[in-house]
Structure formats: C-alpha cells, structure tokens
Amino acid sequence: MANIKSAKKRAEIAERNAIRNAPVKKSVKTIVRKFNEADTKENAAVALKETIITIDKAVAKGVLHKNAAARKKSRLAKRLNKMA
C-alpha cells in the first residue's frame, strides 16, 4: 500500500475510475461477442455497425485509447470480409 499522501489519492482515483469504466468495457466485450456469434454475413454486418458505435462511445468516454479502438474495429472488419 502507498505511504505517500498523493500516492494514496491516486490509488483511490484509479479504483474509482476502474469502477466507472467497468460497465463500458463490459458492453464492448458483449457487443464484440455478439458480432462473433453472428451466423450470416448480413447479421455480422449489422452487428459490426453496432460494435463500431459502441467502441466509439468508449473512446469518447476515455475508456479505450483511440488507437486500441481503431485496431479492434480493423480486426473486426477484416473478420467480416473473410466470412463466407
């Protein structure tokens, strides 16, 4: 545990932020899972659109870094193109 007052404060703030960010991260994971479970390419395309919107909202809230979000979106779009 931190001994310095400022380190204690930062630990409290980090814990508070983690609690606030958890539901947003969970929603991103859930929507990505929904995309992965799509059975047809059409359903996957609709799910991809929803997924991109959810990821962009997480970036706007500061939960995800913009480059991490871009990487996720790119990988999902690539997976959509590989679907038969």
Sequence and secondary structure as in RCSB ss.txt:
>XXXX:A:sequence
MANIKSAKKRAEIAERNAIRNAPVKKSVKTIVRKFNEADTKENAAVALKETIITIDKAVAKGVLHKNAAARKKSR
LAKRLNKMA
>XXXX:A:secstr
   SHHHHHHHHHHHHHHHHHHHHHHHHHHHHHHHHT  SHHHHHHHHHHHHHHHHHHHHTTSS HHHHHHHHHH
HHHHHHH  
